[in-house]
């Protein structure tokens, strides 16, 4: 990630879609928990060292919100219909 003032919503949606497709819902939640834990430790370390973590404001809250919200079901279009 580059330096974003705020990470765009599509980044969280894309990340979730990838992990759910390749690892299922449980795998996606596990990956999110690992990301949140790692980022929290990083922010704590930066706080103790009195330096900027580079993490956009509200990142962890948005990550959790996107991970826990209900995903809409895909729309299936039958052949011959548009």
N, CA, C and O atoms as CSV, one atom per row, in Angstrom:
chain,resi,resn,atom,element,x,y,z
A,1,UNK,N,N,0.836,-1.179,0.000
A,1,UNK,CA,C,0.000,0.000,0.000
A,1,UNK,C,C,0.879,1.241,0.000
A,1,UNK,O,O,1.897,1.310,0.689
A,2,UNK,N,N,0.472,2.179,-0.763
A,2,UNK,CA,C,1.145,3.479,-0.700
A,2,UNK,C,C,0.564,4.278,0.458
A,2,UNK,O,O,-0.292,3.781,1.189
A,3,UNK,N,N,1.011,5.473,0.621
A,3,UNK,CA,C,0.510,6.327,1.715
A,3,UNK,C,C,-0.841,6.902,1.341
A,3,UNK,O,O,-0.921,7.849,0.558
A,4,UNK,N,N,-1.889,6.345,1.887
A,4,UNK,CA,C,-3.239,6.841,1.671
A,4,UNK,C,C,-3.698,7.553,2.932
A,4,UNK,O,O,-3.412,7.107,4.043
A,5,UNK,N,N,-4.409,8.655,2.761
A,5,UNK,CA,C,-5.012,9.322,3.915
A,5,UNK,C,C,-6.139,8.446,4.461
A,5,UNK,O,O,-6.370,8.392,5.669
A,6,UNK,N,N,-6.826,7.771,3.564
A,6,UNK,CA,C,-7.883,6.821,3.915
A,6,UNK,C,C,-7.894,5.746,2.849
A,6,UNK,O,O,-7.896,6.048,1.655
A,7,UNK,N,N,-7.902,4.498,3.273
A,7,UNK,CA,C,-7.914,3.384,2.319
A,7,UNK,C,C,-9.306,3.323,1.683
A,7,UNK,O,O,-10.308,3.359,2.397
A,8,UNK,N,N,-9.381,3.232,0.341
A,8,UNK,CA,C,-10.695,3.202,-0.318
A,8,UNK,C,C,-11.477,1.928,0.013
A,8,UNK,O,O,-10.890,0.872,0.249
A,9,UNK,N,N,-12.793,2.039,0.026
A,9,UNK,CA,C,-13.651,0.896,0.348
A,9,UNK,C,C,-13.423,-0.274,-0.605
A,9,UNK,O,O,-13.495,-1.429,-0.186
A,10,UNK,N,N,-13.150,0.005,-1.873
A,10,UNK,CA,C,-12.967,-1.096,-2.825
A,10,UNK,C,C,-11.767,-1.965,-2.459
A,10,UNK,O,O,-11.740,-3.146,-2.806
A,11,UNK,N,N,-10.771,-1.406,-1.761
A,11,UNK,CA,C,-9.614,-2.190,-1.348
A,11,UNK,C,C,-10.032,-3.256,-0.335
A,11,UNK,O,O,-9.607,-4.408,-0.427
A,12,UNK,N,N,-10.872,-2.865,0.636
A,12,UNK,CA,C,-11.358,-3.812,1.635
A,12,UNK,C,C,-12.262,-4.866,0.998
A,12,UNK,O,O,-12.165,-6.051,1.318
A,13,UNK,N,N,-13.146,-4.426,0.092
A,13,UNK,CA,C,-14.046,-5.364,-0.579
A,13,UNK,C,C,-13.266,-6.361,-1.429
A,13,UNK,O,O,-13.571,-7.553,-1.429
A,14,UNK,N,N,-12.276,-5.881,-2.140
A,14,UNK,CA,C,-11.458,-6.742,-2.982
A,14,UNK,C,C,-10.679,-7.759,-2.142
A,14,UNK,O,O,-10.589,-8.933,-2.500
A,15,UNK,N,N,-10.121,-7.296,-1.030
A,15,UNK,CA,C,-9.363,-8.169,-0.138
A,15,UNK,C,C,-10.263,-9.272,0.407
A,15,UNK,O,O,-9.886,-10.443,0.431
A,16,UNK,N,N,-11.449,-8.883,0.842
A,16,UNK,CA,C,-12.391,-9.872,1.381
A,16,UNK,C,C,-12.801,-10.876,0.313
A,16,UNK,O,O,-12.830,-12.081,0.566
A,17,UNK,N,N,-13.116,-10.384,-0.869
A,17,UNK,CA,C,-13.525,-11.263,-1.964
A,17,UNK,C,C,-12.446,-12.283,-2.276
A,17,UNK,O,O,-12.745,-13.461,-2.474
A,18,UNK,N,N,-11.188,-11.843,-2.323
A,18,UNK,CA,C,-10.069,-12.741,-2.599
A,18,UNK,C,C,-9.979,-13.851,-1.544
A,18,UNK,O,O,-9.925,-15.033,-1.884
A,19,UNK,N,N,-9.964,-13.460,-0.263
A,19,UNK,CA,C,-9.800,-14.461,0.790
A,19,UNK,C,C,-10.994,-15.408,0.872
A,19,UNK,O,O,-10.815,-16.599,1.129
A,20,UNK,N,N,-12.202,-14.904,0.660
A,20,UNK,CA,C,-13.373,-15.792,0.689
A,20,UNK,C,C,-13.372,-16.748,-0.494
A,20,UNK,O,O,-13.781,-17.901,-0.353
A,21,UNK,N,N,-12.928,-16.300,-1.636
A,21,UNK,CA,C,-12.884,-17.158,-2.819
A,21,UNK,C,C,-11.865,-18.280,-2.643
A,21,UNK,O,O,-12.135,-19.425,-3.005
A,22,UNK,N,N,-10.706,-17.963,-2.097
A,22,UNK,CA,C,-9.619,-18.939,-2.029
A,22,UNK,C,C,-9.536,-19.688,-0.700
A,22,UNK,O,O,-8.936,-20.761,-0.646
A,23,UNK,N,N,-10.117,-19.153,0.370
A,23,UNK,CA,C,-9.973,-19.776,1.682
A,23,UNK,C,C,-11.283,-19.909,2.447
A,23,UNK,O,O,-11.279,-20.388,3.581
A,24,UNK,N,N,-12.396,-19.501,1.863
A,24,UNK,CA,C,-13.695,-19.597,2.534
A,24,UNK,C,C,-13.887,-18.477,3.546
A,24,UNK,O,O,-12.984,-17.679,3.800
A,25,UNK,N,N,-15.085,-18.438,4.115
A,25,UNK,CA,C,-15.431,-17.379,5.069
A,25,UNK,C,C,-14.550,-17.438,6.320
A,25,UNK,O,O,-14.098,-16.405,6.813
A,26,UNK,N,N,-14.308,-18.642,6.826
A,26,UNK,CA,C,-13.475,-18.798,8.020
A,26,UNK,C,C,-12.050,-18.347,7.744
A,26,UNK,O,O,-11.439,-17.680,8.579
A,27,UNK,N,N,-11.518,-18.702,6.586
A,27,UNK,CA,C,-10.169,-18.275,6.219
A,27,UNK,C,C,-10.063,-16.768,6.083
A,27,UNK,O,O,-9.053,-16.175,6.461
A,28,UNK,N,N,-11.109,-16.145,5.540
A,28,UNK,CA,C,-11.117,-14.686,5.390
A,28,UNK,C,C,-11.135,-14.007,6.752
A,28,UNK,O,O,-10.430,-13.022,6.969
A,29,UNK,N,N,-11.942,-14.532,7.667
A,29,UNK,CA,C,-11.994,-13.954,9.013
A,29,UNK,C,C,-10.678,-14.172,9.764
A,29,UNK,O,O,-10.239,-13.304,10.519
A,30,UNK,N,N,-10.055,-15.327,9.557
A,30,UNK,CA,C,-8.760,-15.609,10.184
A,30,UNK,C,C,-7.687,-14.669,9.650
A,30,UNK,O,O,-6.872,-14.155,10.417
A,31,UNK,N,N,-7.684,-14.443,8.341
A,31,UNK,CA,C,-6.712,-13.517,7.743
A,31,UNK,C,C,-6.923,-12.101,8.256
A,31,UNK,O,O,-5.959,-11.379,8.510
A,32,UNK,N,N,-8.170,-11.705,8.408
A,32,UNK,CA,C,-8.468,-10.373,8.935
A,32,UNK,C,C,-8.020,-10.252,10.385
A,32,UNK,O,O,-7.448,-9.234,10.775
A,33,UNK,N,N,-8.277,-11.286,11.189
A,33,UNK,CA,C,-7.842,-11.266,12.593
A,33,UNK,C,C,-6.327,-11.168,12.688
A,33,UNK,O,O,-5.808,-10.441,13.535
A,34,UNK,N,N,-5.607,-11.894,11.826
A,34,UNK,CA,C,-4.144,-11.839,11.824
A,34,UNK,C,C,-3.663,-10.449,11.413
A,34,UNK,O,O,-2.711,-9.924,11.989
A,35,UNK,N,N,-4.316,-9.858,10.424
A,35,UNK,CA,C,-3.944,-8.518,9.962
A,35,UNK,C,C,-4.174,-7.483,11.070
A,35,UNK,O,O,-3.329,-6.620,11.310
A,36,UNK,N,N,-5.311,-7.580,11.729
A,36,UNK,CA,C,-5.633,-6.640,12.808
A,36,UNK,C,C,-4.647,-6.801,13.962
A,36,UNK,O,O,-4.182,-5.806,14.518
A,37,UNK,N,N,-4.326,-8.035,14.326
A,37,UNK,CA,C,-3.376,-8.275,15.415
A,37,UNK,C,C,-1.995,-7.727,15.062
A,37,UNK,O,O,-1.358,-7.066,15.882
A,38,UNK,N,N,-1.533,-8.002,13.845
A,38,UNK,CA,C,-0.225,-7.513,13.420
A,38,UNK,C,C,-0.155,-6.001,13.354
A,38,UNK,O,O,0.830,-5.400,13.786
A,39,UNK,N,N,-1.185,-5.391,12.822
A,39,UNK,CA,C,-1.213,-3.927,12.726
A,39,UNK,C,C,-1.293,-3.298,14.113
A,39,UNK,O,O,-0.681,-2.260,14.363
A,40,UNK,N,N,-2.044,-3.923,15.011
A,40,UNK,CA,C,-2.140,-3.404,16.380
A,40,UNK,C,C,-0.783,-3.449,17.078
A,40,UNK,O,O,-0.399,-2.497,17.758
A,41,UNK,N,N,-0.060,-4.554,16.910
A,41,UNK,CA,C,1.278,-4.653,17.495
A,41,UNK,C,C,2.220,-3.614,16.891
A,41,UNK,O,O,3.019,-3.004,17.601
A,42,UNK,N,N,2.123,-3.418,15.586
A,42,UNK,CA,C,2.957,-2.425,14.915
A,42,UNK,C,C,2.666,-1.018,15.448
A,42,UNK,O,O,3.587,-0.248,15.719
A,43,UNK,N,N,1.384,-0.695,15.594
A,43,UNK,CA,C,1.013,0.623,16.099
A,43,UNK,C,C,1.474,0.810,17.545
A,43,UNK,O,O,1.896,1.904,17.922
A,44,UNK,N,N,1.397,-0.238,18.351
A,44,UNK,CA,C,1.884,-0.162,19.729
A,44,UNK,C,C,3.392,0.085,19.754
A,44,UNK,O,O,3.882,0.911,20.524
A,45,UNK,N,N,4.111,-0.630,18.914
A,45,UNK,CA,C,5.561,-0.442,18.837
A,45,UNK,C,C,5.905,0.992,18.433
A,45,UNK,O,O,6.781,1.620,19.027
A,46,UNK,N,N,5.212,1.498,17.426
A,46,UNK,CA,C,5.466,2.871,16.972
A,46,UNK,C,C,5.109,3.888,18.047
A,46,UNK,O,O,5.781,4.910,18.184
A,47,UNK,N,N,4.055,3.615,18.810
A,47,UNK,CA,C,3.671,4.504,19.904
A,47,UNK,C,C,4.775,4.548,20.970
A,47,UNK,O,O,5.138,5.618,21.459
A,48,UNK,N,N,5.300,3.369,21.320
A,48,UNK,CA,C,6.362,3.299,22.326
A,48,UNK,C,C,7.647,3.966,21.843
A,48,UNK,O,O,8.389,4.546,22.637
A,49,UNK,N,N,7.907,3.880,20.536
A,49,UNK,CA,C,9.114,4.493,19.970
A,49,UNK,C,C,8.882,5.941,19.552
A,49,UNK,O,O,9.786,6.607,19.049
A,50,UNK,N,N,7.659,6.419,19.767
A,50,UNK,CA,C,7.277,7.793,19.417
A,50,UNK,C,C,7.558,8.127,17.953
A,50,UNK,O,O,8.211,9.120,17.632
A,51,UNK,N,N,7.048,7.275,17.088
A,51,UNK,CA,C,7.165,7.549,15.655
A,51,UNK,C,C,5.845,7.225,14.964
A,51,UNK,O,O,4.994,6.530,15.520
A,52,UNK,N,N,5.686,7.730,13.762
A,52,UNK,CA,C,4.460,7.540,12.995
A,52,UNK,C,C,4.412,6.111,12.455
A,52,UNK,O,O,5.403,5.613,11.921
A,53,UNK,N,N,3.270,5.461,12.593
A,53,UNK,CA,C,3.130,4.084,12.106
A,53,UNK,C,C,2.864,4.029,10.610
A,53,UNK,O,O,3.100,3.001,9.975
A,54,UNK,N,N,2.377,5.122,10.043
A,54,UNK,CA,C,2.055,5.134,8.619
A,54,UNK,C,C,0.727,4.473,8.303
A,54,UNK,O,O,0.353,4.369,7.135
A,55,UNK,N,N,0.010,4.025,9.320
A,55,UNK,CA,C,-1.286,3.392,9.122
A,55,UNK,C,C,-2.352,4.466,8.993
A,55,UNK,O,O,-2.439,5.350,9.845
A,56,UNK,N,N,-3.171,4.408,7.936
A,56,UNK,CA,C,-4.224,5.428,7.787
A,56,UNK,C,C,-5.190,5.416,8.964
A,56,UNK,O,O,-5.476,4.366,9.539
A,57,UNK,N,N,-5.684,6.593,9.310
A,57,UNK,CA,C,-6.614,6.737,10.430
A,57,UNK,C,C,-7.881,5.926,10.155
A,57,UNK,O,O,-8.459,6.010,9.071
A,58,UNK,N,N,-8.303,5.147,11.138
A,58,UNK,CA,C,-9.525,4.358,11.017
A,58,UNK,C,C,-9.378,3.062,10.241
A,58,UNK,O,O,-10.373,2.384,9.984
A,59,UNK,N,N,-8.169,2.708,9.865
A,59,UNK,CA,C,-7.936,1.522,9.033
A,59,UNK,C,C,-8.458,0.241,9.681
A,59,UNK,O,O,-9.160,-0.534,9.031
A,60,UNK,N,N,-8.131,0.011,10.930
A,60,UNK,CA,C,-8.531,-1.238,11.576
A,60,UNK,C,C,-10.044,-1.321,11.757
A,60,UNK,O,O,-10.624,-2.396,11.607
A,61,UNK,N,N,-10.678,-0.217,12.071
A,61,UNK,CA,C,-12.133,-0.210,12.198
A,61,UNK,C,C,-12.823,-0.525,10.880
A,61,UNK,O,O,-13.784,-1.293,10.840
A,62,UNK,N,N,-12.330,0.069,9.808
A,62,UNK,CA,C,-12.899,-0.212,8.486
A,62,UNK,C,C,-12.649,-1.660,8.070
A,62,UNK,O,O,-13.513,-2.296,7.467
A,63,UNK,N,N,-11.469,-2.174,8.395
A,63,UNK,CA,C,-11.140,-3.561,8.070
A,63,UNK,C,C,-12.127,-4.506,8.761
A,63,UNK,O,O,-12.640,-5.438,8.141
A,64,UNK,N,N,-12.386,-4.258,10.043
A,64,UNK,CA,C,-13.318,-5.106,10.785
A,64,UNK,C,C,-14.747,-4.952,10.260
A,64,UNK,O,O,-15.473,-5.937,10.129
A,65,UNK,N,N,-15.144,-3.719,9.963
A,65,UNK,CA,C,-16.506,-3.484,9.454
A,65,UNK,C,C,-16.737,-4.236,8.148
A,65,UNK,O,O,-17.777,-4.869,7.969
A,66,UNK,N,N,-15.784,-4.169,7.250
A,66,UNK,CA,C,-15.928,-4.859,5.963
A,66,UNK,C,C,-15.864,-6.375,6.126
A,66,UNK,O,O,-16.517,-7.105,5.380
A,67,UNK,N,N,-15.094,-6.848,7.082
A,67,UNK,CA,C,-14.961,-8.293,7.288
A,67,UNK,C,C,-16.228,-8.895,7.886
A,67,UNK,O,O,-16.578,-10.032,7.573
A,68,UNK,N,N,-16.912,-8.149,8.738
A,68,UNK,CA,C,-18.052,-8.704,9.465
A,68,UNK,C,C,-19.408,-8.427,8.834
A,68,UNK,O,O,-20.399,-9.047,9.219
A,69,UNK,N,N,-19.474,-7.515,7.879
A,69,UNK,CA,C,-20.785,-7.214,7.299
A,69,UNK,C,C,-21.232,-8.337,6.369
A,69,UNK,O,O,-20.423,-9.113,5.861
A,70,UNK,N,N,-22.522,-8.396,6.166
A,70,UNK,CA,C,-23.101,-9.432,5.312
A,70,UNK,C,C,-22.750,-9.161,3.853
A,70,UNK,O,O,-22.889,-8.038,3.368
A,71,UNK,N,N,-22.302,-10.183,3.176
A,71,UNK,CA,C,-21.941,-10.077,1.758
A,71,UNK,C,C,-23.176,-10.380,0.913
A,71,UNK,O,O,-23.846,-11.385,1.148
A,72,UNK,N,N,-23.491,-9.528,-0.070
A,72,UNK,CA,C,-24.646,-9.826,-0.920
A,72,UNK,C,C,-24.395,-11.078,-1.750
A,72,UNK,O,O,-23.266,-11.356,-2.156
A,73,UNK,N,N,-25.469,-11.830,-1.996
A,73,UNK,CA,C,-25.341,-13.035,-2.821
A,73,UNK,C,C,-25.191,-12.641,-4.276
A,73,UNK,O,O,-25.805,-11.670,-4.717
A,74,UNK,N,N,-24.375,-13.384,-5.041
A,74,UNK,CA,C,-24.219,-13.056,-6.452
A,74,UNK,C,C,-25.507,-13.299,-7.235
A,74,UNK,O,O,-26.286,-14.194,-6.905
A,75,UNK,N,N,-25.718,-12.507,-8.256
A,75,UNK,CA,C,-26.897,-12.653,-9.097
A,75,UNK,C,C,-26.552,-13.622,-10.222
A,75,UNK,O,O,-25.574,-13.434,-10.945
A,76,UNK,N,N,-27.378,-14.667,-10.357
A,76,UNK,CA,C,-27.146,-15.645,-11.420
A,76,UNK,C,C,-28.107,-15.367,-12.568
A,76,UNK,O,O,-29.321,-15.296,-12.380
A,77,UNK,N,N,-27.545,-15.212,-13.750
A,77,UNK,CA,C,-28.348,-14.968,-14.938
A,77,UNK,C,C,-28.317,-16.244,-15.782
A,77,UNK,O,O,-27.246,-16.748,-16.120
A,78,UNK,N,N,-29.501,-16.757,-16.117
A,78,UNK,CA,C,-29.562,-17.980,-16.925
A,78,UNK,C,C,-29.247,-17.645,-18.373
A,78,UNK,O,O,-29.446,-16.516,-18.821
A,79,UNK,N,N,-28.752,-18.640,-19.098
A,79,UNK,CA,C,-28.427,-18.449,-20.506
A,79,UNK,C,C,-29.661,-18.026,-21.279
A,79,UNK,O,O,-30.760,-18.522,-21.029
A,80,UNK,N,N,-29.480,-17.115,-22.215
A,80,UNK,CA,C,-30.575,-16.637,-23.035
A,80,UNK,C,C,-31.260,-15.402,-22.451
A,80,UNK,O,O,-32.067,-14.762,-23.126
A,81,UNK,N,N,-30.943,-15.069,-21.206
A,81,UNK,CA,C,-31.522,-13.866,-20.601
A,81,UNK,C,C,-30.461,-12.798,-20.526
A,81,UNK,O,O,-29.276,-13.105,-20.395
A,82,UNK,N,N,-30.870,-11.543,-20.606
A,82,UNK,CA,C,-29.897,-10.466,-20.477
A,82,UNK,C,C,-30.253,-9.513,-19.398
A,82,UNK,O,O,-29.528,-8.546,-19.164
